[in-house]
Amino acid sequence: MSSVSTLHRACLRLALLPFPPLRARAATLRPPPPPRRYLHRPCRGIMSSAASRLSHIAAAAGGSGGAAGESNQPSTPASAAAQDDDVSSGDMGYRLPPKEIQDIVDAPPLPVLSFSPNKDKILFLKRRALPPLSDLAKPEEKLAGVRIDGNSNTRSRTSFYTGIGIHKLLDNGTLSPEKAVHGYPEGARINFVTWSQDGRHLAFSVRVDEEDNKSGKLRVWVADVESGEARPLFKSPEIYLNAIFDSFVWVNNCTLLVCTIPVTRGALPQKPSVPSGPKIQSNETKNVVQVRTFQDLLKDEYDADLFDYYTTSQLILASVETQDGGDAKVEVSPRDIVYMENAEPINGEHPEILHKIDLRYAGTSWCDESLALVYESWYKTRKTRTWVVSPDKKDISPCILFDRSSEDVYSDPGSPMMRRTAMGTYVIAKIKKEDGSTYILLNGMGATPEGNVPFLDLFDINTGSKERIWESDKEIYYESVVALMFAVLSGPTIPIIGEGDEEANDRYVEQLVASAEAAVDEVVRRGVAHPDKIAIGGHSYGAFMTANLLAHAPHLFSCGIARSGAYNRTLTPFGFQNEDRTLWEATSTYVEMSPFMSANKIKKPILLIHGEQDNNSGTLTMQSDRFFNALKGHGALSRLVILPFESHGYSARESIMHVLWETDRWLQNYCVNVTSKADSDSAAVSESKTVAASGGSAAPEGLSPEGHSCVPRSLLW
């Protein structure tokens, strides 16, 4: 009885002590120390846990925190490392990867670059670093596959710019000092930055955070590029942008078509306290309705009312003066005038006329001082013209290169191929022959009554004659020109094909394993990877492939990381990716392709990561949850990480940092520090984490004597 009373009094005294939660939580966010491996693990019994918590409370209250003679100093690096390594408990905060990885993630992001239509100026659209998790935690409406920030009437989780800087491109290839766009409120979030066709104005949206960290509604602003001065497009403070689907577009050099929130829009619809009736789904007409597992569908009339409320827009034309006053019915010549000016105007000189046109200006493709293509079109007649102009040669008059109907696809001559300059801009690729003739390359889809036959023509800009230098062989395969370059193999994939009457997925597992084996054999042959130190990973469909490879080709990989995948194809019964057959038409294929059905075969460590609010078709968060339970039920070394508020892709800084920490830790433990295939298998079930010792066998060519790959971490990632 006396011991019980003593314990009761001790607990009572502790309960009266102040408890500062911020100080107690702060340690969970500190970066882990450099990786260390220890052969001991602290006892995690009930009494040790309780004692640890009591000591924290006592320390926070300024007490001794232990028996007489015990130290109150922070734990030693060894014990701290042991605690950081112990992640089996589910009660842990967000973690940080090693500092060198943190520095990369937290490095100031480069600005987004935007060139003016005339390529004489460049915008530096400045960005903040990764958003905090609090941004993702803001309320959002999930309606008809769209996630909406109801307060700002735009898509939720929309990134933004923090500022706009204007630079002129000088003749010597350098940039002029920055001219900042100014006049909008401090701390504004900027979106939808768009040049006018003549490059003299910018249009963009501005929103300012209100009280309680809520984003205000968006307003449209315009800025004069020469001065940087910005002003609201509408004088009325009651006109807001509706950016759920579209925002605004330049109709011409001085007119904007803007999607606005209707001024007459009433109050937000209220959810009825009593439903109007039961929720019913019916197929009494026996229609064949095969739909995939889409997210955020409308559930009732209230959802439909909300969707209409947020997405209904009122279109407004906002003009500055044009040659025809913005009225297409007015007959005037010229209707539009294209101006140009030097990147560095001298003595206040004004822009000079480049070309006058009678249709609407539709853009310019620049090459150099002797060649540019000016486009004009007219929506009613579908007429389109292409003019050849010489910007710096006043004695050469513009001439029409093409005059045709935009609806006549058979006569489409193609578009000029562009090349990248040393400054990062794109200009028309011009070819000069020894006789002085000038050519450009025209890339077209080659529409014919029998179908498209893509082509590449060498076009004489002076005479209009052309020579076909390449054409797709439609009898063998279909291909088209993508870009001008030297031969580069980009984005190699693992193909899954079907021959004859066979569907591609009928031999999915067999082909997947064969392709992976070929890839692994080749990188090992080249000496860029150790055969026992190769990890496999992927996102979405890549996660599905990762899980299948760990189940059916465990000899190839030491571990795997699968993010936001679908692992049970019976949960996507009406098709997925390129599989058009239903579960009931190809039951065996669905079962054999599902790594969930082969969970008992997965013996290598697998890390599963998923967004808690995944909105992608087929990749419900439940996919990872159920797969993890299946793995755990067979004793597989596995780990499941669910990221709060994240969708199919991850965006919050906390989330991305944690994913990197999880990834680095997983690869360090189960790939980099695995010494041999035998050790890899034992490490999959061993709780101790020891420093990898060098093996006695000779290392393959291209590897360090310790057996570590010259290309660390995951290879097939």
C-alpha positions in Angstrom: 0.0 0.0 0.0 2.8 2.4 0.8 4.5 1.9 -2.6 1.1 2.5 -4.3 0.6 5.7 -2.3 4.1 6.9 -3.1 3.5 6.3 -6.8 0.2 8.1 -6.6 1.8 11.2 -5.0 4.6 11.2 -7.5 2.1 11.1 -10.4 0.1 13.9 -8.8 3.2 16.1 -8.5 4.2 15.4 -12.1 0.7 16.3 -13.2 1.0 19.7 -11.6 4.3 20.5 -13.4 4.1 22.8 -16.6 4.6 20.9 -19.8 5.9 22.9 -22.8 4.8 20.9 -25.9 6.9 22.8 -28.4 10.1 22.0 -26.6 9.3 18.4 -26.3 8.4 18.1 -30.0 11.2 20.1 -31.4 13.7 17.1 -31.4 11.6 15.1 -33.8 12.4 17.6 -36.7 16.1 17.7 -36.3 18.2 16.0 -39.1 19.5 12.5 -38.2 23.2 12.3 -37.4 25.5 10.8 -40.0 24.7 7.1 -40.6 26.1 4.8 -37.9 25.4 1.1 -37.4 25.3 -0.4 -33.9 24.9 -4.0 -32.8 22.7 -3.1 -29.8 19.1 -1.9 -29.7 17.6 -0.1 -26.7 14.9 -2.0 -24.8 11.5 -1.0 -25.8 9.4 -2.5 -23.0 6.5 -0.8 -21.3 8.5 0.3 -18.3 11.4 1.8 -20.4 8.9 3.7 -22.5 7.1 5.1 -19.4 10.4 6.0 -17.8 11.5 7.8 -20.9 8.3 9.9 -21.0 8.6 10.7 -17.3 12.2 11.8 -17.6 11.2 14.1 -20.5 8.4 15.7 -18.3 10.8 16.1 -15.4 13.5 17.7 -17.6 10.9 20.0 -19.1 9.9 21.1 -15.6 13.5 21.8 -14.6 13.8 18.7 -12.3 16.7 16.3 -12.1 15.0 13.9 -14.5 16.6 10.9 -12.8 18.0 9.3 -9.6 20.7 11.0 -7.6 24.0 11.1 -9.4 22.5 10.7 -12.9 23.3 13.3 -15.5 20.8 15.6 -17.2 22.9 16.1 -20.3 21.6 15.2 -23.7 22.0 11.7 -24.8 25.3 10.6 -26.3 25.6 10.4 -30.1 25.6 6.7 -29.9 22.2 6.5 -28.1 20.8 9.3 -30.4 21.8 7.4 -33.4 20.3 4.2 -32.0 17.0 6.0 -31.5 17.1 7.5 -34.9 17.7 4.1 -36.4 14.8 2.6 -34.5 11.8 3.4 -36.9 9.7 0.4 -36.2 7.4 2.4 -34.0 4.5 4.1 -35.8 4.7 7.2 -33.6 7.2 9.3 -35.4 7.2 12.8 -36.8 8.4 14.0 -40.2 12.0 13.1 -40.7 14.7 14.8 -42.7 17.2 13.1 -45.1 21.0 13.8 -44.7 21.9 17.5 -44.8 23.5 17.2 -48.2 20.2 16.1 -49.6 18.3 18.8 -47.6 20.6 21.4 -49.1 19.7 20.3 -52.6 16.0 20.3 -52.0 16.0 23.7 -50.1 18.2 25.4 -52.7 16.5 28.5 -54.1 14.5 27.4 -57.2 15.6 28.8 -60.5 13.1 31.3 -61.9 10.9 30.2 -64.8 12.0 31.9 -68.0 9.5 33.4 -70.5 10.7 35.0 -73.8 8.8 37.8 -75.4 7.1 37.1 -78.8 9.8 39.1 -80.4 12.6 37.3 -78.4 14.1 40.6 -77.4 13.1 40.4 -73.7 12.9 37.7 -71.1 10.9 37.4 -67.9 12.3 35.9 -64.8 9.3 34.5 -63.0 10.5 34.1 -59.4 9.4 31.2 -57.2 9.4 30.2 -53.6 10.8 26.9 -52.3 8.6 23.9 -51.6 5.3 24.7 -50.0 4.7 23.9 -46.4 2.3 21.1 -45.4 -0.2 23.8 -44.1 -0.9 24.8 -47.7 -2.0 21.3 -48.5 -4.1 21.1 -45.4 -6.3 24.0 -46.5 -10.0 23.0 -47.2 -10.8 21.9 -50.7 -13.9 20.8 -52.6 -13.6 17.5 -54.5 -16.1 17.7 -57.4 -16.3 15.8 -60.7 -12.6 15.0 -60.6 -11.6 18.6 -59.9 -10.2 19.8 -56.6 -11.2 23.4 -55.9 -10.0 26.1 -53.5 -13.4 27.6 -52.9 -12.1 30.7 -51.2 -10.1 31.8 -54.3 -12.3 30.0 -56.9 -9.3 28.3 -58.5 -7.7 24.8 -58.5 -6.5 23.9 -55.1 -2.7 23.5 -54.5 -1.9 25.7 -57.4 1.7 26.9 -57.4 2.5 30.6 -58.0 5.2 33.2 -58.7 6.4 35.7 -56.1 7.7 38.3 -58.5 8.4 39.2 -62.2 11.7 40.6 -63.4 12.1 41.9 -67.0 15.5 41.8 -68.8 16.4 42.9 -72.3 18.6 40.7 -74.4 21.5 42.8 -75.5 23.4 42.5 -78.8 26.5 41.1 -77.0 24.5 38.2 -75.6 24.2 39.6 -72.0 21.2 40.7 -70.1 20.3 44.2 -69.1 19.7 45.1 -65.4 16.5 43.8 -64.1 13.4 45.9 -64.3 10.9 44.7 -61.7 7.2 44.6 -62.5 5.7 46.7 -59.7 2.5 48.2 -58.4 0.7 45.1 -57.2 0.2 44.4 -53.5 3.2 43.2 -51.5 3.2 39.4 -50.9 0.9 38.8 -53.9 0.7 35.3 -55.4 1.1 35.6 -59.2 -0.3 33.2 -61.9 -1.0 32.9 -65.6 1.7 35.4 -66.8 1.0 35.9 -70.5 2.6 38.2 -73.1 0.5 40.2 -75.5 1.2 39.3 -79.1 3.3 42.4 -79.7 5.3 41.9 -76.5 4.4 45.3 -75.2 2.2 44.2 -72.3 1.9 41.4 -69.7 -1.3 40.1 -68.3 -1.3 38.1 -65.0 -3.5 37.2 -62.0 -2.9 38.5 -58.5 -4.2 37.1 -55.2 -3.3 38.1 -51.7 -3.6 36.0 -48.6 -6.4 37.2 -46.3 -6.9 36.6 -42.6 -6.5 33.0 -41.3 -4.1 32.2 -44.1 -6.9 32.1 -46.7 -6.1 33.0 -50.3 -8.2 35.8 -51.6 -9.9 35.8 -55.0 -7.9 36.4 -58.2 -7.8 39.7 -60.0 -6.4 40.4 -63.5 -3.6 42.9 -63.8 -1.7 44.2 -66.8 1.8 45.6 -66.9 3.6 47.8 -69.4 6.8 45.9 -70.3 8.8 49.1 -71.0 8.2 50.7 -67.6 7.3 47.7 -65.5 4.3 49.6 -64.1 1.3 47.3 -63.4 -2.4 48.2 -62.8 -5.6 46.3 -62.4 -7.3 45.4 -65.7 -10.8 46.2 -64.3 -11.5 49.4 -62.3 -14.3 47.7 -60.5 -13.1 45.8 -57.4 -16.0 43.4 -57.7 -14.7 41.6 -60.9 -12.7 38.5 -60.0 -11.1 35.8 -62.2 -12.7 32.3 -62.3 -9.7 30.1 -62.9 -11.2 26.6 -62.4 -10.9 25.6 -66.1 -9.6 28.7 -68.1 -8.4 32.1 -67.1 -7.9 34.6 -69.9 -6.4 34.9 -73.4 -5.1 37.7 -75.5 -7.5 38.1 -78.5 -5.1 40.6 -80.1 -2.4 43.0 -79.0 -4.7 44.9 -76.8 -7.8 42.9 -76.0 -8.3 40.2 -73.4 -11.1 37.7 -73.1 -11.5 37.0 -69.4 -13.4 34.2 -67.5 -14.8 36.0 -64.5 -17.0 35.0 -61.5 -20.5 36.1 -62.4 -21.4 39.4 -60.7 -24.9 38.0 -60.1 -23.7 34.9 -58.4 -25.4 34.4 -55.1 -24.4 32.7 -51.9 -22.7 29.3 -51.7 -25.3 26.5 -51.8 -26.0 25.0 -48.4 -26.0 21.2 -47.9 -29.6 20.2 -47.0 -30.0 18.9 -43.5 -32.4 16.2 -44.7 -31.7 14.4 -48.0 -34.2 14.6 -50.8 -34.2 10.9 -51.1 -32.1 7.7 -51.1 -29.0 7.4 -53.2 -29.8 5.0 -56.1 -27.7 3.5 -58.8 -29.7 1.6 -61.5 -28.9 -0.5 -64.6 -32.4 -1.8 -65.2 -32.0 -1.2 -68.9 -29.1 -3.7 -69.0 -26.7 -1.3 -70.6 -23.0 -2.3 -70.8 -21.4 0.4 -68.6 -17.7 -0.2 -67.9 -16.1 2.7 -66.1 -12.8 2.9 -64.3 -12.3 3.8 -60.7 -12.3 7.6 -61.1 -12.0 9.7 -58.0 -14.0 12.6 -56.6 -17.2 11.9 -58.7 -20.3 13.9 -58.0 -22.3 12.1 -55.3 -25.6 14.0 -55.1 -27.5 17.1 -56.2 -25.7 19.1 -53.6 -22.3 18.3 -55.2 -23.8 19.1 -58.6 -25.0 22.5 -57.3 -21.5 23.2 -55.8 -19.9 22.3 -59.1 -22.1 24.7 -61.0 -21.5 27.4 -58.5 -17.7 27.3 -58.7 -17.3 26.6 -62.4 -19.8 28.9 -64.1 -18.0 31.9 -65.7 -19.0 35.2 -67.2 -16.9 36.1 -70.3 -15.8 39.7 -70.5 -13.9 41.4 -73.3 -11.4 44.0 -72.1 -9.8 46.1 -74.9 -7.3 48.9 -75.5 -7.7 50.6 -78.8 -7.0 48.6 -82.1 -7.1 49.7 -85.8 -10.7 48.5 -86.0 -11.6 49.3 -82.4 -11.8 45.6 -81.6 -14.9 45.2 -83.8 -14.4 42.6 -86.5 -17.3 44.0 -88.4 -15.5 47.2 -89.2 -13.8 47.2 -92.6 -10.4 48.8 -92.3 -7.0 48.4 -93.8 -4.7 47.6 -92.3 -6.5 45.8 -89.5 -3.4 45.1 -87.4 0.1 46.5 -87.4 3.2 44.6 -86.3 5.8 46.8 -84.7 9.4 46.1 -83.7 12.0 48.0 -81.7 15.6 47.7 -80.7 16.3 45.8 -77.5 18.0 48.9 -76.3 16.1 51.9 -77.7 18.4 54.8 -78.5 17.5 58.4 -77.6 13.9 57.5 -76.9 13.3 56.2 -80.4 9.8 54.7 -81.1 9.0 51.2 -82.4 9.0 51.0 -86.2 6.5 49.2 -88.4 7.5 45.7 -89.4 4.4 44.8 -91.3 0.8 45.8 -91.9 -1.8 43.1 -92.3 -5.5 43.0 -93.2 -6.4 39.9 -91.1 -5.8 39.3 -87.4 -2.1 39.0 -86.3 -1.4 35.4 -85.4 2.3 35.4 -84.4 5.8 35.6 -85.7 8.5 33.0 -86.2 12.0 34.6 -86.0 15.2 33.5 -87.7 17.6 36.4 -88.0 17.9 40.0 -89.2 17.1 38.8 -92.8 14.3 36.4 -92.2 11.1 36.2 -90.2 7.7 34.6 -90.9 4.6 36.7 -89.9 1.2 34.9 -89.6 -2.3 36.3 -90.0 -5.7 34.7 -90.0 -9.4 35.4 -90.0 -11.7 33.2 -87.9 -14.8 33.6 -90.1 -13.3 32.7 -93.5 -10.7 30.3 -92.0 -8.2 32.1 -94.2 -4.6 32.0 -93.1 -1.5 33.7 -94.6 2.2 33.4 -94.0 4.4 36.4 -94.9 8.2 36.4 -95.5 9.7 39.6 -94.1 13.3 40.9 -93.7 13.4 42.8 -90.4 16.6 44.8 -91.1 16.4 45.1 -94.9 14.0 48.0 -95.7 14.5 47.6 -99.5 13.0 44.1 -99.5 9.2 44.2 -99.4 7.3 41.5 -97.6 5.8 38.7 -99.8 3.2 36.0 -99.2 4.7 32.6 -98.8 1.4 30.7 -98.2 -2.2 31.8 -98.6 -4.6 29.0 -97.8 -7.6 27.8 -95.8 -6.8 26.5 -92.3 -9.4 23.7 -92.9 -7.6 22.4 -96.0 -5.3 19.9 -94.3 -4.3 18.3 -97.6 -2.5 21.6 -98.6 -0.8 22.1 -95.3 2.9 22.8 -96.2 4.1 22.1 -92.6 5.7 24.2 -89.9 9.3 25.4 -89.9 11.7 23.4 -87.8 13.3 25.3 -85.0 16.8 25.2 -83.5 18.0 26.2 -80.1 20.4 29.1 -79.8 23.3 29.5 -77.3 21.0 31.8 -75.3 18.3 29.2 -75.0 15.9 30.7 -77.5 14.5 28.9 -80.5 14.7 30.3 -84.0 13.9 29.0 -87.5 16.6 26.5 -88.7 17.9 28.1 -91.9 20.1 26.3 -94.4 22.3 28.2 -97.0 23.7 26.4 -100.0 26.9 27.4 -101.8 24.9 29.1 -104.6 23.5 31.5 -102.0 20.0 30.1 -101.9 18.2 30.0 -98.6 16.3 27.0 -97.4 14.2 26.1 -94.3 12.9 22.7 -93.2 9.2 22.2 -93.1 7.8 19.4 -90.9 4.3 18.3 -91.7 1.8 15.6 -90.9 1.1 14.9 -94.6 -2.7 14.4 -94.5 -3.9 12.3 -97.5 -7.2 10.6 -98.3 -5.5 7.3 -97.2 -4.2 8.8 -93.8 -1.3 10.8 -92.5 2.1 10.4 -94.0 4.5 12.6 -92.0 7.2 14.3 -94.0 10.2 16.7 -93.9 10.7 19.1 -96.8 13.7 21.3 -97.8 12.0 24.5 -98.8 13.5 27.3 -100.9 12.4 30.5 -99.2 13.0 32.6 -102.4 11.5 30.5 -105.1 9.0 28.4 -103.2 10.3 25.2 -104.6 10.6 22.2 -102.3 12.4 18.9 -102.1 11.1 16.0 -100.0 14.1 14.7 -98.0 12.2 12.3 -95.8 8.8 10.6 -95.6 7.3 8.0 -93.2 7.0 4.5 -94.8 3.4 3.9 -94.1 3.6 0.3 -95.3 5.9 -0.6 -92.5 5.4 1.8 -89.5 4.3 5.2 -88.6 6.8 7.8 -87.4 7.2 11.5 -87.4 10.0 14.1 -87.0 10.3 15.3 -83.4 13.3 17.6 -83.3 16.6 18.4 -85.1 19.6 16.6 -83.2 22.3 14.1 -83.5 21.3 10.5 -82.6 20.2 10.3 -79.0 18.4 7.3 -77.3 16.0 9.0 -74.9 13.7 7.4 -72.4 14.2 3.6 -72.9 11.3 1.5 -71.7 10.3 -2.1 -70.9 8.0 -3.0 -73.8 5.1 -5.4 -73.4 3.9 -6.6 -76.8 1.4 -9.0 -78.3 1.8 -10.9 -81.6 -0.9 -12.2 -83.8 -4.1 -13.0 -81.9 -2.3 -12.7 -78.6 -3.0 -9.7 -76.3 0.1 -7.9 -75.0 -0.7 -8.6 -71.3 -1.2 -12.4 -71.9 2.6 -12.7 -71.4 3.1 -9.6 -69.2 5.1 -11.2 -66.4 7.3 -13.2 -68.8 8.2 -10.2 -71.0 8.6 -7.9 -67.9 11.2 -10.3 -66.4 13.0 -10.9 -69.7 13.4 -7.1 -70.3 14.6 -6.5 -66.7 17.1 -9.4 -67.0 18.4 -7.9 -70.2 18.8 -4.5 -68.7 20.6 -5.8 -65.5 22.9 -8.1 -67.6 23.9 -5.2 -69.7 24.7 -2.7 -66.9 26.6 -5.4 -65.1 28.5 -6.3 -68.3 29.5 -2.7 -68.7 30.8 -2.6 -65.1 28.6 0.3 -63.9 26.7 -1.8 -61.3 27.3 -4.6 -58.9 25.0 -7.5 -59.5 24.1 -7.6 -55.8 23.5 -3.9 -55.4 20.7 -3.1 -57.8 17.4 -1.6 -56.6 14.2 -1.3 -58.5 11.7 1.5 -58.1 8.9 3.4 -59.7 5.8 5.6 -59.4 2.2 4.7 -60.3 2.4 2.1 -63.1 6.2 1.9 -62.4 5.3 0.9 -58.8 3.1 -1.8 -60.2 6.0 -3.1 -62.3 8.4 -2.8 -59.3 6.2 -5.0 -57.2 5.8 -7.6 -60.0 9.6 -7.7 -60.5 10.3 -8.3 -56.8 7.7 -11.1 -56.9 8.8 -12.8 -60.1 12.5 -11.8 -60.5 13.9 -11.6 -56.9 17.3 -12.7 -58.2 17.8 -9.4 -60.0 17.2 -6.9 -57.2 18.3 -6.3 -53.6 15.2 -4.2 -52.7 12.4 -2.1 -54.1 10.6 1.2 -53.6 7.0 1.5 -55.0 5.2 4.8 -54.9 1.4 5.4 -55.4 0.8 2.1 -57.3 -2.0 -0.3 -58.0 -1.3 -3.8 -56.9 -4.6 -5.6 -57.1 -6.0 -5.5 -60.6 -9.4 -6.9 -59.5 -10.0 -3.4 -58.0 -9.7 -2.0 -61.6 -12.1 -4.5 -63.2 -12.9 -2.6 -66.4 -9.5 -2.1 -67.8 -6.2 -0.4 -66.9 -3.4 1.3 -68.9 -3.6 -0.5 -72.4 -5.7 -3.5 -71.1 -9.1 -3.1 -72.7 -10.6 -6.4 -71.6 -12.6 -6.6 -68.4 -11.8 -8.8 -65.3 -14.5 -11.2 -66.4 -13.2 -11.5 -69.9 -9.5 -12.0 -68.9 -9.7 -13.2 -65.3 -6.4 -15.2 -65.4 -4.6 -12.2 -66.8 -5.9 -9.8 -64.1 -4.9 -12.3 -61.4 -1.4 -13.1 -62.8 -0.6 -9.5 -63.3 -1.6 -8.5 -59.7 1.5 -8.5 -57.4 -1.1 -8.6 -54.6 -1.8 -12.2 -55.6 1.9 -13.0 -55.4 2.6 -11.3 -52.1 3.8 -14.6 -50.7 6.6 -14.7 -53.3 8.1 -11.3 -52.3 11.2 -11.9 -50.1 13.2 -8.8 -50.8 12.6 -5.6 -48.8 9.9 -3.3 -50.3 9.1 0.2 -49.3 5.5 1.4 -50.2 4.7 5.1 -50.3 1.3 6.6 -51.1 -0.6 9.9 -50.9 -3.5 9.8 -48.4 -5.8 11.6 -50.9 -4.7 10.0 -54.2 -7.0 11.2 -56.9 -5.7 9.1 -59.8 -7.8 6.6 -61.5 -7.1 3.1 -60.2 -4.5 4.0 -57.6 -6.7 4.3 -54.5 -4.7 4.7 -51.3 -6.3 1.4 -50.3 -4.2 -0.4 -52.9 -1.0 0.2 -50.8 -2.8 -0.4 -47.5 -4.1 -3.8 -48.6 -0.9 -4.8 -50.3 1.1 -4.0 -47.2 -1.3 -6.1 -45.1 -0.8 -9.0 -47.5 3.0 -8.6 -47.3 3.0 -8.3 -43.5 0.8 -11.4 -43.4 3.6 -13.4 -45.0 6.3 -11.9 -42.9 7.9 -9.8 -45.7 10.3 -7.1 -44.8 8.1 -4.2 -45.8 7.2 -0.6 -44.8 4.2 1.6 -45.7 4.3 5.4 -45.6 1.1 7.3 -46.1 1.6 11.1 -46.8 -1.2 13.3 -45.3 -3.0 15.6 -47.7 -0.9 14.4 -50.7 -2.5 13.4 -54.0 -1.1 11.1 -56.7 1.9 13.4 -57.0 3.6 14.8 -53.9 4.1 18.6 -53.5 4.6 19.7 -49.9 8.2 20.3 -48.7 7.6 18.1 -45.6 6.3 15.3 -47.8 9.1 15.4 -50.4 11.8 15.7 -47.7 10.4 12.7 -45.9 10.1 10.7 -49.1 13.8 11.4 -49.7 14.7 10.4 -46.2 12.8 7.2 -46.5 14.3 6.5 -49.9 17.9 7.2 -48.8 17.5 5.1 -45.7 16.0 2.2 -47.6 18.7 2.1 -50.2 21.5 2.5 -47.7 20.2 -0.3 -45.5 19.1 -2.8 -48.2 21.2 -1.9 -51.3 24.4 0.0 -50.6 25.3 -1.9 -47.5 24.5 -5.3 -48.7 27.8 -7.3 -49.1 26.7 -10.3 -51.1 23.6 -12.1 -52.3 23.7 -14.4 -49.2 24.1 -11.4 -46.9 21.2 -9.7 -48.8 18.8 -12.5 -48.0 19.8 -12.6 -44.4 19.6 -8.8 -44.1 16.0 -9.0 -45.2 15.1 -10.7 -41.9 17.8 -9.5 -39.6 17.1 -6.6 -37.1 20.8 -5.8 -36.6 22.4 -3.3 -38.9 26.2 -3.8 -39.2 28.8 -2.0 -41.2 29.3 -3.8 -44.5 32.6 -5.6 -44.6 34.5 -6.1 -47.8 34.2 -9.6 -49.2 37.1 -11.8 -50.1 36.2 -12.3 -53.7 37.6 -10.1 -56.4 35.4 -7.2 -57.4 34.0 -7.1 -61.0 35.6 -4.6 -63.4 34.6 -1.0 -62.7 33.9 -1.5 -59.0 35.8 -0.4 -55.9 37.7 -3.1 -53.9 35.0 -2.9 -51.2 32.4 -4.1 -53.8 30.6 -0.8 -53.9 29.2 0.3 -57.3 30.8 3.3 -59.0 27.2 4.4 -59.5 25.7 4.3 -56.0 22.2 3.8 -54.8 19.5 2.5 -57.1 20.4 1.9 -60.8 17.0 0.9 -62.3 15.2 3.7 -60.5 
